[in-house]
Amino acid sequence: MVRQEYHNVLAAILWFLYRQSQVAKLKDDFPQDEQMDVDRGAEEDVDTSAEEDMDTSAEEDMDTSAKEEIPLCIPKDLPDISKEATLPNPFEHPLHGHIYKRGSALIITGFPGIGKTLFLSVIFYLRVAAKLPTAYMNNAENILVYDGHRLFVLNKPYLVILAVPKSAWILPDSNADFVAPPQGVAMSDRFFVQAASPRVGRTAWAEKITGSQFCLMQPWSLGELFTAYYVIPSEPCSAEDMQAFFNKFGGSARHVFDESDNLRSFDENVDKSARPLNNKVIYEVMTYTSPTAEVDDRVGHMLLSAFPLTDEDRTKFQMKSPTDYLEEKLLKQLNRTLIIALRKLYIVNVGVATPGCKATAADLLDKHHHGFIGLGGKWRLRKFTKVEGTSWQAFKDNSDWFLRADGKMTVSREVLVPRTRSQTRATKFKRLTMVNFPSANVKQLQLNYYYCPTDTTFDSCYMDRKGHGITFQVTESDNSHSLKTGGRAWLEERGITKFTYILVSGPKMGDPPSLTVPPDQEEKFDRFYHLVLDYPGLKELLLAPAD
């Protein structure tokens, strides 16, 4: 296959089915299988005539208790396809036989032009090679069918359910002329794998089927594009143009092959599609719970598109820009100043419960929290208390201690006075004076300067008085945190001997964090705090309708 991605997606689909298929008792049928540890699994392919009379009582009595999911295992050492080699057919499993899930659908979607139709063809030919019944539909008049013995064409959709057993896979390939499978086929209790661009009209049919899921594909890599250029008929284009286009606009094979010699014109079209993007539209797109929402008219799937979070679970997705170049265009729609735009993007995603938004917010927090704090603000802090030995535990509730960054940074205790929403929203803060470090040019630290690291091994620090600094570390995914020591050496060499420690996280961290402080480090700190970096007031302003 031209794309390793086709192997990866197919492997992800099969593992999804291994975990969730509703047929035989796997451990009873395959007692010697040590690779699978699931509660529901595979059914051996059965004769069509016998299938109608099958006793389903065993299915109904199955134990459906949840067990630990098995990670997807993609081989690291693949055969060299430049040499003569036999590639294993993924459907030809010596123990499990034929895997499927009745009355369900997986919708293959993602960035436009990444080979979703070609992927369906790969599935079809692999299943034919494995002699497994399959139907391919890309129009209502010519439906390609393999029934396990013969390959033929049908010209009426309703004939499909008569031609193949219920163990068959049906592969609808949605396009402008063939949006979705007819209702009679869709409700026939088969397993569907549909290829569809991210549009609601092409996937709404699957909402009526219990357990349907989206399956996201990765875009093409540059190496895959070069390979495909020589094996797939396409318009002539130079390798230099292909690489330049790929670097700017990402791995859409359709765009690379059709538009790489019109780079400037394509760039102008992307700019035009970006003009309607405002704070509210970006928020709506990034917080979609389904990757098939119709955003074509507003962003053309260039500045924001759905991408899989991991190879292992293709049902979880993240809305993001395909390349750094396109992300820069997106950020400019939020603000012309980069750090302010990044903070807006964080505000859009933080606190949203979808896996993609949580991943985006965590990444922005990890990379840019020091910059966000440097822009100014006021946050209530949560105190850490010593539990035992080297362990400290944060309180769940806010304290009456505040971090204030308003030209200068202070940690102080304040009497809590209720404020109106308008007062909260109207507050403006002055930026801190920020200095990048470590740097050989910085020999002595300056009072009231905020030192922001250019290296991930260092922590940001603000020198609030002689010999004392407020230092920050960030965490988002791990509730148990260990105090880093190496990053402070540079600061200690320049005169800071005492620190106030602040652990920064987002609002969706879960349980309050714990902290491990080595005994030889504890005396260097006067207080430990937890800062939940959130902007509820700014979020209201961000999403408020324009006057």
C-alpha positions in Angstrom: 0.0 0.0 0.0 1.2 3.5 -0.7 0.3 4.8 2.8 1.3 3.3 6.1 -1.7 5.2 7.4 -4.1 2.8 5.7 -2.5 -0.1 7.7 -2.8 2.0 10.9 -6.4 3.0 10.4 -7.4 -0.6 9.5 -5.6 -1.9 12.5 -7.4 0.7 14.7 -10.8 -0.4 13.2 -10.1 -4.1 13.8 -9.0 -3.5 17.4 -12.2 -1.4 17.9 -14.2 -4.4 16.7 -12.3 -6.8 18.8 -13.2 -4.8 21.9 -16.8 -4.1 21.0 -18.2 -6.8 18.6 -21.4 -8.5 19.8 -21.0 -12.0 18.6 -19.2 -15.1 20.0 -17.7 -15.8 23.4 -14.1 -15.2 22.5 -12.5 -17.1 25.4 -14.7 -20.1 24.9 -14.2 -20.2 21.1 -10.4 -19.4 21.2 -9.1 -20.6 24.5 -5.4 -20.6 23.4 -5.5 -17.0 22.4 -3.3 -15.0 24.8 -3.3 -11.8 22.8 -6.9 -10.9 23.3 -8.5 -10.1 26.7 -11.9 -8.8 25.9 -15.4 -9.6 27.0 -16.9 -9.8 23.5 -15.2 -10.7 20.3 -15.3 -12.6 17.1 -17.6 -14.7 15.1 -16.4 -17.2 12.6 -17.8 -16.6 9.1 -20.9 -18.7 8.7 -22.9 -20.0 5.7 -25.6 -17.6 4.7 -28.4 -20.2 4.8 -27.5 -21.3 8.3 -27.2 -17.8 9.6 -30.9 -17.0 9.7 -31.5 -20.0 12.0 -28.7 -19.3 14.4 -29.5 -19.5 18.0 -28.8 -16.1 19.5 -29.4 -17.1 23.1 -25.6 -17.4 23.7 -25.2 -13.8 22.6 -27.9 -12.5 25.1 -26.3 -14.4 28.0 -22.8 -13.0 27.4 -20.9 -11.4 30.2 -20.6 -7.7 29.3 -18.5 -6.5 32.2 -15.9 -4.0 31.3 -12.3 -5.2 31.1 -9.0 -3.4 30.4 -8.7 -2.3 26.8 -5.7 -3.6 24.9 -3.5 -1.0 23.2 -3.1 -1.0 19.5 0.1 -2.8 18.4 1.4 -1.6 15.1 4.5 -3.5 13.9 7.7 -1.4 14.1 9.6 -3.4 11.5 7.5 -3.5 8.4 8.7 -5.3 5.2 10.6 -3.3 2.6 8.0 -2.9 -0.1 10.8 -1.9 -2.5 11.8 -5.5 -2.5 9.6 -8.5 -3.3 7.6 -9.2 -0.1 4.3 -10.7 0.9 2.3 -8.3 3.0 0.0 -10.0 5.5 -3.8 -9.6 5.0 -5.1 -8.0 8.2 -8.4 -10.0 7.9 -6.6 -13.4 7.8 -6.3 -14.0 11.5 -5.6 -17.7 12.3 -7.7 -17.7 15.4 -10.3 -14.9 15.3 -11.6 -15.3 11.8 -14.2 -12.7 10.7 -14.7 -9.7 12.9 -17.6 -7.3 12.7 -20.3 -5.6 14.8 -23.9 -5.9 13.6 -26.0 -2.8 13.2 -23.2 -0.3 13.6 -21.1 2.1 11.5 -17.7 3.6 11.5 -17.4 6.9 9.6 -14.0 7.6 8.1 -13.5 11.3 8.0 -10.8 14.0 8.3 -8.9 16.6 6.4 -10.1 16.8 2.8 -8.1 15.1 0.1 -6.4 12.6 2.3 -7.5 9.4 0.5 -10.7 8.3 2.2 -12.1 6.9 -1.0 -8.9 5.1 -1.7 -8.9 3.7 1.8 -12.4 2.2 1.2 -11.0 0.6 -2.0 -8.1 -0.9 0.0 -10.6 -2.4 2.5 -12.7 -3.8 -0.4 -9.8 -5.5 -2.1 -8.3 -6.9 1.1 -11.7 -8.4 2.0 -12.1 -9.9 -1.4 -8.6 -11.4 -1.1 -9.7 -12.9 2.3 -13.0 -14.1 0.7 -15.2 -12.1 3.0 -18.5 -10.7 1.8 -18.4 -7.0 1.1 -20.4 -4.4 -0.9 -19.0 -1.1 -2.1 -21.5 1.8 -2.8 -20.5 5.1 -4.4 -23.7 5.6 -6.4 -27.2 4.2 -6.5 -27.0 2.5 -9.8 -23.7 0.5 -9.8 -23.0 -1.3 -6.5 -20.0 -3.5 -6.5 -20.7 -6.7 -4.5 -18.6 -9.7 -3.4 -20.7 -12.4 -1.7 -17.8 -14.6 -0.7 -17.7 -16.5 -4.0 -18.6 -14.1 -6.8 -17.9 -10.5 -7.8 -20.8 -8.7 -9.5 -22.6 -5.4 -9.9 -26.1 -4.5 -8.7 -28.2 -1.6 -10.1 -30.7 -1.4 -7.2 -29.6 -0.6 -3.6 -32.2 -2.7 -2.0 -30.8 -5.8 -3.6 -27.6 -5.5 -1.6 -29.2 -6.8 1.6 -30.5 -9.8 -0.4 -27.1 -10.5 -2.0 -24.8 -10.6 1.1 -25.2 -12.1 4.5 -25.4 -10.1 7.7 -21.8 -10.8 8.3 -20.9 -8.6 5.3 -19.3 -5.2 5.5 -21.0 -2.4 3.5 -18.8 0.4 2.3 -20.6 3.6 1.4 -18.4 6.2 -0.3 -20.2 9.5 0.1 -19.9 12.2 -2.6 -22.0 15.0 -4.1 -24.2 12.5 -6.0 -24.3 9.8 -3.4 -24.7 11.3 0.0 -25.6 8.3 2.2 -26.9 4.7 1.9 -30.7 4.4 1.4 -32.7 3.9 4.6 -33.5 0.2 3.8 -29.8 -0.6 3.5 -28.8 1.6 6.5 -31.3 -0.2 8.8 -30.4 -3.7 7.6 -28.4 -4.6 10.7 -25.1 -4.7 8.8 -21.7 -3.2 9.7 -20.9 -0.1 7.7 -17.6 1.7 7.0 -18.4 5.0 5.4 -16.0 7.5 3.8 -17.4 11.0 4.1 -16.1 14.5 4.1 -16.9 16.5 7.3 -20.5 17.5 6.5 -23.5 16.8 8.6 -25.7 15.9 5.5 -23.5 12.9 4.7 -23.4 11.4 8.2 -26.7 12.1 9.8 -28.1 8.7 8.7 -25.7 7.0 11.1 -27.2 8.8 14.1 -30.1 6.4 14.0 -27.7 3.4 14.5 -26.7 2.6 18.0 -23.0 2.6 18.7 -21.9 4.4 15.5 -18.5 6.2 15.8 -16.3 8.5 13.8 -12.9 7.3 12.8 -10.3 10.0 11.9 -7.5 9.7 9.4 -4.1 11.3 9.5 -3.1 13.5 6.5 -0.4 12.4 4.1 3.2 12.7 5.0 5.6 14.2 2.5 7.2 10.9 1.8 3.8 9.3 1.1 3.0 12.2 -1.3 6.2 11.7 -3.3 5.6 8.0 -3.5 2.0 8.4 -4.6 2.9 11.0 -7.2 4.8 8.3 -9.1 2.2 5.5 -8.8 -1.1 7.5 -9.0 -1.9 9.4 -12.3 -1.9 13.1 -11.5 -1.0 16.5 -13.0 2.7 17.2 -13.4 4.3 19.2 -10.6 7.8 19.6 -9.3 9.1 18.1 -6.1 10.1 21.6 -4.9 6.6 22.9 -5.4 5.1 19.9 -3.7 7.3 20.3 -0.6 6.7 24.1 -0.5 2.9 23.5 -0.6 3.1 20.7 2.0 5.1 22.9 4.4 2.5 25.6 4.2 -0.8 23.8 3.8 -0.3 20.2 5.0 -0.9 16.7 3.6 -4.0 16.9 1.4 -3.0 14.8 -1.7 -5.7 16.5 -3.7 -4.5 20.0 -2.9 -0.8 19.1 -3.3 -1.3 17.5 -6.7 -3.8 20.1 -8.0 -2.6 23.3 -6.5 1.2 23.1 -5.7 2.0 25.1 -8.9 -0.5 27.8 -7.8 0.9 28.5 -4.4 0.2 32.2 -4.3 -3.3 31.9 -5.6 -4.1 29.1 -3.1 -2.7 31.2 -0.3 -5.0 34.1 -1.3 -8.0 31.8 -1.3 -7.2 30.6 2.2 -7.0 34.2 3.4 -10.4 34.9 1.9 -11.9 31.9 3.7 -10.4 33.2 6.9 -12.1 36.6 6.9 -15.4 35.5 8.4 -13.5 33.9 11.3 -14.2 35.8 14.6 -13.9 34.8 18.2 -17.3 33.2 18.4 -17.0 31.2 15.2 -13.6 29.9 16.2 -15.1 28.9 19.6 -18.0 27.1 17.9 -15.7 25.2 15.5 -13.0 24.2 18.1 -15.6 22.9 20.6 -17.6 20.7 18.2 -18.5 17.4 19.7 -18.7 15.9 16.2 -16.0 16.2 13.5 -18.6 16.4 10.7 -20.2 19.8 11.5 -20.5 21.9 8.4 -17.9 24.6 8.5 -16.9 24.6 4.8 -18.4 28.0 3.9 -16.6 29.7 6.8 -13.1 28.1 7.0 -13.0 25.6 4.1 -11.4 23.0 6.4 -8.0 24.7 6.0 -7.5 26.8 9.1 -9.3 24.3 11.4 -9.9 20.7 10.7 -10.4 17.5 12.6 -7.4 15.3 13.3 -7.1 12.1 15.4 -5.7 12.5 18.9 -3.9 9.2 18.8 -3.3 6.2 16.5 -4.7 3.9 19.0 -8.2 5.4 19.3 -9.3 7.1 16.1 -12.7 8.0 17.6 -11.2 10.9 19.6 -10.3 14.0 17.6 -8.9 17.5 18.0 -9.8 20.5 15.9 -6.6 22.3 15.0 -4.7 23.9 12.1 -2.8 21.4 9.8 0.5 23.4 9.8 2.3 26.1 11.8 1.7 28.4 8.8 -2.0 28.0 8.9 -2.1 28.2 12.7 -0.4 31.6 12.4 -3.2 32.7 10.1 -5.8 31.4 12.6 -4.1 33.2 15.5 -4.0 36.5 13.6 -7.8 36.3 13.4 -7.8 36.3 17.2 -5.2 39.0 17.7 -2.2 40.5 15.9 -0.1 40.1 19.0 1.0 36.4 19.2 0.9 35.9 23.0 -2.5 37.6 23.3 -3.8 35.4 20.4 -2.5 32.3 22.1 -4.1 33.3 25.4 -7.4 33.7 23.5 -7.0 30.3 22.0 -6.4 28.9 25.5 -9.5 30.7 26.8 -11.6 29.2 23.9 -10.5 25.6 24.8 -10.0 25.6 28.6 -12.8 24.1 30.6 -14.4 22.4 27.6 -14.9 18.7 28.3 -14.2 17.3 24.9 -10.9 15.3 24.6 -9.7 17.6 21.8 -10.2 20.8 23.7 -8.6 19.4 26.8 -5.6 18.3 24.7 -5.3 21.8 23.1 -5.7 23.6 26.4 -3.1 21.4 28.1 -0.6 21.9 25.3 -1.1 25.7 25.3 -0.8 25.8 29.1 2.4 23.8 29.1 4.1 25.9 26.4 2.8 29.4 27.2 1.6 29.6 30.8 4.4 32.0 31.7 3.5 34.3 28.8 -0.2 34.2 29.9 0.7 35.2 33.4 3.0 37.9 32.1 0.1 39.6 30.3 -1.4 40.3 33.7 -4.3 39.2 35.8 -5.5 38.3 39.3 -6.1 34.8 40.5 -7.1 33.3 43.8 -4.6 30.6 45.0 -5.1 27.3 46.7 -2.8 26.4 49.5 -0.7 23.3 49.9 -0.4 21.7 53.3 2.2 19.2 54.4 0.7 15.7 54.8 3.6 13.5 55.9 7.3 13.2 55.1 8.0 14.8 51.8 4.3 14.8 50.6 2.2 18.0 50.3 -1.4 18.1 49.3 -3.3 21.0 47.7 -6.7 22.1 49.1 -9.7 21.8 46.8 -11.1 25.2 47.6 -9.6 28.6 47.0 -7.9 30.5 49.9 -7.9 34.2 50.6 -4.4 34.5 49.1 -4.1 36.0 45.6 -1.6 36.2 42.9 -1.7 39.7 41.2 0.2 40.5 38.1 -0.3 44.2 37.3 2.9 45.8 36.2 4.4 44.1 39.3 3.7 40.7 40.8 2.6 40.1 44.3 1.3 37.2 46.4 -0.8 38.7 49.2 -3.7 38.0 51.5 -6.8 40.0 50.8 -10.2 40.4 52.5 -12.8 38.9 50.1 -15.2 41.5 48.9 -18.0 40.4 46.5 -17.6 42.2 43.1 -20.2 42.6 40.4 -19.8 41.0 37.1 -19.3 44.3 35.3 -16.5 45.2 37.8 -14.8 41.9 37.2 -15.0 42.2 33.4 -13.8 45.8 33.3 -10.5 45.2 35.2 -7.5 45.7 33.1 -4.0 44.7 34.0 -0.6 46.0 33.0 1.9 43.6 31.6 5.0 42.5 33.5 8.5 43.3 32.3 9.5 40.0 30.8 13.0 38.7 30.1 14.0 35.5 28.4 16.4 33.2 30.1 18.8 31.4 30.5 21.1 33.8 28.8 24.8 34.4 29.1 24.1 38.1 28.9 22.1 38.1 32.2 24.7 38.3 34.9 22.5 39.8 37.7 18.8 39.5 38.2 16.7 42.7 38.3 14.0 43.5 40.8 10.4 43.3 39.5 11.5 41.5 36.3 9.7 38.3 35.2 12.1 35.8 33.8 10.5 33.4 31.2 12.4 30.3 30.2 13.4 29.5 26.6 14.2 25.9 27.7 11.7 23.5 29.1 14.1 22.4 31.8 13.8 25.8 33.5 10.9 27.4 35.4 9.6 31.0 35.1 10.4 33.2 38.0 9.6 36.7 39.2 12.0 38.6 41.5 9.7 40.4 43.9 12.3 41.4 46.4 16.1 41.0 46.9 17.0 37.4 47.2 13.4 36.2 46.8 11.5 34.9 43.8 8.1 33.6 42.9 8.6 30.5 40.7 6.1 28.6 38.6 5.8 25.0 37.4 3.0 23.6 35.3 1.1 20.4 35.3 -2.1 19.3 33.5 -2.2 15.6 33.2 -0.5 14.3 36.3 -2.0 15.0 39.8 1.2 13.8 41.5 4.0 16.3 40.9 7.7 16.3 42.0 9.5 19.5 42.7 12.1 20.1 40.0 15.5 21.3 41.2 17.7 21.6 38.1 15.8 24.6 36.6 16.4 26.8 39.7 20.2 26.4 39.7 20.6 29.3 37.2 18.5 31.5 39.4 20.3 30.6 42.6 23.6 31.3 41.0 22.3 34.9 40.5 21.3 35.6 44.0 17.8 34.2 44.6 18.0 32.1 47.8 14.3 31.8 48.8 11.2 31.0 46.7 7.4 31.0 46.8 6.3 28.1 44.7 3.2 28.1 42.5 2.0 25.0 40.7 -0.1 26.0 37.6 -2.9 23.9 36.1 -6.1 24.3 34.2 -9.6 24.0 35.7 -10.3 20.5 34.6 -7.4 18.8 36.4 -9.6 16.6 38.5 -8.5 15.8 42.1 -6.3 18.4 43.8 -2.6 17.9 43.0 -0.1 16.5 45.4 3.5 17.6 45.6 6.7 15.8 46.6 9.4 18.1 48.1 12.8 16.6 48.7 14.0 17.2 52.3 17.1 19.1 51.2 14.9 21.5 49.2 12.1 22.3 51.6 14.0 25.1 53.4 14.4 27.0 50.2 10.6 27.7 50.0 8.4 29.8 52.3 5.0 28.8 50.8 3.5 26.4 48.3 0.4 27.3 46.2 -1.8 25.8 43.5 -3.0 28.3 40.7 -5.9 27.3 38.5 -5.3 29.4 35.4 -8.8 30.3 34.2 -10.4 33.4 32.6 -14.2 33.3 33.1 -14.6 37.0 32.8 -12.4 37.2 29.6 -14.3 34.3 28.1 -17.6 36.2 28.5 -16.0 39.2 26.7 -14.5 37.0 24.1 -17.8 35.4 23.1 -19.9 38.5 23.5 -21.6 39.7 20.3 -19.9 42.6 18.6 -21.6 46.0 19.1 
